[in-house]
Amino acid sequence: MLILLTRDSVAAGDDADAPHAETVTLPDGLDTPTALTALGLPRPRLPLIGGGRATWVVRGADGTPLAVLAQQWAQPRPLPAGHGPLDRLAGADGTVRLHVEYRRQLDPDTEYERLLG
């Protein structure tokens, strides 16, 4: 499956390449958490934030939150919409579009609970 991945900038100096778009190919049929890990989320794909704490939300093309990532977590934590094969989110052209939203140093557990609500 073809994935177009974009992410928010984390600082003014990071804006030059925004929206940090890249295209990645993964095998079809991967479930969403496995696909996010295969994409290198949260590490090594996302920038390291000073202090070792950062929270991110992965969203589908329609803005639906799929998972919460944290610099301090080894694995993504899927939200209800983030279960099942990732390729089900492909658009008419067959591309899965994902955006990683930077939530600064918000507590990832609190952010996860907020998005569950």
C-alpha positions, -999 to +999 in steps of 0.1 A: +000+000+000+011+035-007+011+059+022+014+097+020+026+108+054+028+144+066+035+159+100+032+192+118+063+213+124+077+213+159+095+247+159+100+277+136+132+263+122+113+231+112+088+251+091+110+252+060+101+217+050+064+217+062+043+197+058+072+173+058+055+150+032+069+117+022+056+087+004+062+052+019+052+018+005+042-009+030+028-044+024-010-045+020-032-058+048-011-046+078-032-036+108-030+000+117-007-003+148+017-026+129+017-002+099+024+028+122+054+010+138+066-001+103+065+036+093+089+044+122+063+060+144+070+074+168+108+067+163+128+072+143+106+092+119+094+120+143+119+146+156+132+143+191+119+170+214+141+184+241+132+171+275+122+137+261+085+142+262+062+149+232+027+138+222+015+132+187-019+122+172-021+103+139-051+113+118-066+098+087-073+120+056-107+129+070-092+141+104-103+110+123-078+103+151-063+068+147-036+066+174-017+085+200+021+085+199+045+097+225+082+102+224+084+083+257+064+053+244+079+026+223+046+018+204+016+036+191-016+034+212-045+029+187-078+046+192-110+028+182-108+040+146-072+028+145-080-009+146-082-030+115-062-029+083-048+004+074-054+000+037-092+003+044-084+041+046-071+043+011-086+070-011-100+065-046-064+066-060-053+038-036-032+060-014-036+061+024-031+097+036-020+102+072-011+133+091+008+134+124-004+162+146+021+176+172+004+180+206+035+195+222+043+182+257+007+174+266+004+142+287-001+114+262-024+094+286-046+125+291-047+131+253-056+095+247-085+097+272-097+130+257-098+114+222-117+084+235-144+107+249 
